Amino acid sequence: MEQFTQYLNLSTSFGTILLLISVICIVGMMIKDRFFSKSSEKSFILDYFKEKSLIIGFLIVSASVLISLIYSEVIGYIPCELCWIQRIFLYPQFVILGLALWKKTRDADLYCLALSIIGTVIAGYHFYGQSIDSSVLPSCDVVGGASCSVRYFVEFGFVTIPMMSVTAFFFLVLLMLLHLRNYNK
């Protein structure tokens, strides 16, 4: 099991870095398109993300839900209070995006945007507490739960479970903003 855990930690951390690079590129393209491009010079990459935002979002949410369940139910990492709160804002998006794709509706973006913004803030706070100032985190371990300051692993010097969460949530925020922009012209 230990070898599987190490492989999962490394592969999900690598995926997080790829997602972070994607976030940086998408934000850069959004800024360029908004302030420095004529309407005829818009990015075809952003157009692709706009068109496929619900599908990509559903895949990111599905992977995030699956990975969080593997970490807690298979490997045995006990989720802390902040992890549970992040799950509250992530898991419904699986159903919302799944139904939106199935029913071919476009109104899921606003709901997922709200959930993802709140999730980003909570995950960012959790990452800050784990990495910079653990005194801001709740003492969950006093009441029998896992401590929010426990880092089950750190890969590449900064990738932890809260970093994975903040990256996934922020990527979902960008996707939903692109989707809103695409259909609310």
LUMDOVEX-5982 format. One record per residue (C-alpha): x, y negated, z negated; residue number from 1. Coordinates in Angstrom, 3 decimals. Layout:
N
<<X,Y,Z>,NUM>,
...
//
This chain:
185
<<0.000,0.000,0.000>,1>,
<<2.890,-2.347,-0.748>,2>,
<<4.178,-2.132,2.828>,3>,
<<0.676,-2.860,4.190>,4>,
<<0.407,-5.878,1.870>,5>,
<<3.769,-7.238,3.025>,6>,
<<2.774,-6.756,6.661>,7>,
<<-0.588,-8.456,6.101>,8>,
<<1.031,-11.371,4.247>,9>,
<<3.572,-11.876,7.006>,10>,
<<1.129,-11.540,9.902>,11>,
<<-1.533,-13.798,8.353>,12>,
<<1.154,-16.351,7.485>,13>,
<<2.402,-16.299,11.062>,14>,
<<-1.194,-16.721,12.259>,15>,
<<-1.591,-19.668,9.885>,16>,
<<1.482,-21.341,11.362>,17>,
<<0.108,-20.825,14.885>,18>,
<<-3.195,-22.329,13.765>,19>,
<<-1.348,-25.293,12.201>,20>,
<<0.481,-25.876,15.489>,21>,
<<-2.879,-25.722,17.282>,22>,
<<-4.334,-28.251,14.834>,23>,
<<-1.454,-30.656,15.455>,24>,
<<-1.782,-30.277,19.233>,25>,
<<-5.572,-30.726,19.199>,26>,
<<-5.365,-33.812,16.971>,27>,
<<-2.670,-35.242,19.259>,28>,
<<-4.785,-34.590,22.357>,29>,
<<-7.862,-36.095,20.689>,30>,
<<-5.920,-39.261,19.836>,31>,
<<-4.445,-39.439,23.336>,32>,
<<-7.840,-38.952,24.985>,33>,
<<-9.510,-41.467,22.687>,34>,
<<-6.985,-44.297,22.872>,35>,
<<-4.550,-43.766,25.733>,36>,
<<-6.360,-42.049,28.611>,37>,
<<-8.761,-43.169,31.271>,38>,
<<-11.939,-41.130,31.577>,39>,
<<-10.532,-39.381,34.665>,40>,
<<-7.427,-38.243,32.757>,41>,
<<-9.103,-36.302,29.958>,42>,
<<-7.392,-33.159,28.722>,43>,
<<-8.554,-29.903,30.291>,44>,
<<-7.365,-28.103,27.150>,45>,
<<-9.729,-30.159,24.995>,46>,
<<-12.507,-29.489,27.490>,47>,
<<-11.866,-25.769,27.063>,48>,
<<-12.012,-26.057,23.259>,49>,
<<-15.204,-28.142,23.518>,50>,
<<-16.841,-25.533,25.721>,51>,
<<-15.730,-22.530,23.634>,52>,
<<-15.833,-24.155,20.190>,53>,
<<-18.603,-21.968,18.757>,54>,
<<-17.000,-18.743,19.989>,55>,
<<-13.549,-19.731,18.724>,56>,
<<-15.076,-20.904,15.438>,57>,
<<-16.909,-17.604,15.027>,58>,
<<-13.660,-15.684,15.636>,59>,
<<-11.753,-17.818,13.098>,60>,
<<-14.527,-17.430,10.507>,61>,
<<-14.771,-13.670,11.151>,62>,
<<-11.020,-13.235,10.717>,63>,
<<-11.026,-15.401,7.575>,64>,
<<-13.893,-13.469,5.981>,65>,
<<-12.292,-10.127,6.844>,66>,
<<-8.866,-11.158,5.531>,67>,
<<-10.319,-12.564,2.295>,68>,
<<-12.205,-9.318,1.705>,69>,
<<-9.111,-7.208,2.442>,70>,
<<-7.078,-9.266,-0.027>,71>,
<<-9.660,-8.956,-2.802>,72>,
<<-11.281,-5.562,-2.223>,73>,
<<-8.466,-3.475,-0.684>,74>,
<<-5.251,-5.004,-1.999>,75>,
<<-6.731,-6.112,-5.317>,76>,
<<-5.876,-9.823,-5.419>,77>,
<<-8.438,-11.213,-7.837>,78>,
<<-9.997,-14.409,-6.431>,79>,
<<-9.840,-17.376,-8.778>,80>,
<<-12.675,-19.847,-9.330>,81>,
<<-11.515,-22.156,-6.520>,82>,
<<-11.173,-19.196,-4.143>,83>,
<<-14.775,-18.236,-4.875>,84>,
<<-15.939,-21.779,-4.203>,85>,
<<-14.053,-21.775,-0.887>,86>,
<<-15.760,-18.490,0.011>,87>,
<<-19.123,-20.121,-0.696>,88>,
<<-18.379,-22.633,2.070>,89>,
<<-16.833,-20.095,4.466>,90>,
<<-19.087,-17.030,4.405>,91>,
<<-22.329,-18.769,5.493>,92>,
<<-20.548,-19.989,8.614>,93>,
<<-20.256,-16.382,9.768>,94>,
<<-24.050,-16.140,9.815>,95>,
<<-24.636,-19.669,11.160>,96>,
<<-22.181,-19.332,14.053>,97>,
<<-23.242,-15.755,14.761>,98>,
<<-26.889,-16.801,15.041>,99>,
<<-25.989,-19.857,17.129>,100>,
<<-24.116,-17.660,19.599>,101>,
<<-26.849,-15.033,19.659>,102>,
<<-29.717,-17.513,20.072>,103>,
<<-27.604,-19.803,22.291>,104>,
<<-28.392,-22.860,20.193>,105>,
<<-26.149,-25.859,19.753>,106>,
<<-27.247,-27.124,16.362>,107>,
<<-24.871,-25.044,14.224>,108>,
<<-22.062,-27.557,14.612>,109>,
<<-23.403,-30.070,12.096>,110>,
<<-23.977,-27.434,9.397>,111>,
<<-20.563,-25.857,9.933>,112>,
<<-18.926,-29.287,10.025>,113>,
<<-20.354,-30.160,6.605>,114>,
<<-19.371,-26.785,5.115>,115>,
<<-15.872,-27.001,6.613>,116>,
<<-15.208,-30.550,5.407>,117>,
<<-16.109,-29.575,1.841>,118>,
<<-14.071,-26.366,2.184>,119>,
<<-11.074,-28.343,3.480>,120>,
<<-11.182,-30.680,0.477>,121>,
<<-11.440,-27.821,-2.038>,122>,
<<-8.713,-25.770,-0.322>,123>,
<<-6.481,-28.854,-0.075>,124>,
<<-6.974,-29.524,-3.785>,125>,
<<-6.165,-25.868,-4.526>,126>,
<<-3.012,-25.976,-2.383>,127>,
<<-1.937,-29.246,-4.044>,128>,
<<-2.453,-27.708,-7.469>,129>,
<<-0.494,-24.572,-6.609>,130>,
<<2.362,-26.369,-4.874>,131>,
<<2.779,-29.721,-6.603>,132>,
<<0.863,-30.213,-9.861>,133>,
<<-0.611,-27.132,-11.516>,134>,
<<-1.986,-29.243,-14.376>,135>,
<<-4.893,-30.363,-12.125>,136>,
<<-6.131,-26.787,-11.697>,137>,
<<-8.729,-25.229,-13.996>,138>,
<<-7.494,-22.688,-16.563>,139>,
<<-9.586,-19.860,-15.176>,140>,
<<-7.559,-17.168,-16.897>,141>,
<<-8.795,-18.282,-20.337>,142>,
<<-12.316,-16.981,-19.584>,143>,
<<-11.122,-13.725,-18.060>,144>,
<<-10.805,-14.725,-14.402>,145>,
<<-7.729,-15.116,-12.259>,146>,
<<-5.715,-18.281,-12.737>,147>,
<<-6.003,-20.765,-9.870>,148>,
<<-2.279,-21.493,-10.145>,149>,
<<-1.217,-17.890,-9.404>,150>,
<<0.465,-17.541,-6.028>,151>,
<<0.187,-13.951,-4.878>,152>,
<<2.750,-14.671,-2.164>,153>,
<<4.596,-17.511,-0.442>,154>,
<<5.743,-16.969,3.140>,155>,
<<7.937,-19.327,5.168>,156>,
<<8.312,-21.524,2.092>,157>,
<<4.761,-22.937,2.095>,158>,
<<2.123,-20.482,3.341>,159>,
<<-0.096,-19.312,0.489>,160>,
<<-3.718,-18.199,0.439>,161>,
<<-4.960,-21.781,-0.179>,162>,
<<-2.806,-23.003,2.756>,163>,
<<-4.417,-20.363,4.961>,164>,
<<-7.803,-21.576,3.775>,165>,
<<-7.148,-25.292,4.297>,166>,
<<-5.774,-24.566,7.780>,167>,
<<-8.775,-22.466,8.809>,168>,
<<-11.263,-24.978,7.409>,169>,
<<-9.550,-27.947,9.070>,170>,
<<-9.381,-26.091,12.388>,171>,
<<-13.128,-25.447,12.055>,172>,
<<-13.682,-29.161,11.366>,173>,
<<-11.871,-30.012,14.603>,174>,
<<-13.815,-27.412,16.588>,175>,
<<-17.151,-28.666,15.300>,176>,
<<-16.182,-32.288,16.025>,177>,
<<-15.259,-31.280,19.566>,178>,
<<-18.546,-29.405,19.926>,179>,
<<-20.515,-32.417,18.675>,180>,
<<-18.610,-34.684,21.058>,181>,
<<-19.255,-32.333,23.960>,182>,
<<-23.024,-32.178,23.536>,183>,
<<-23.760,-35.633,22.135>,184>,
<<-22.422,-37.711,25.005>,185>,
//
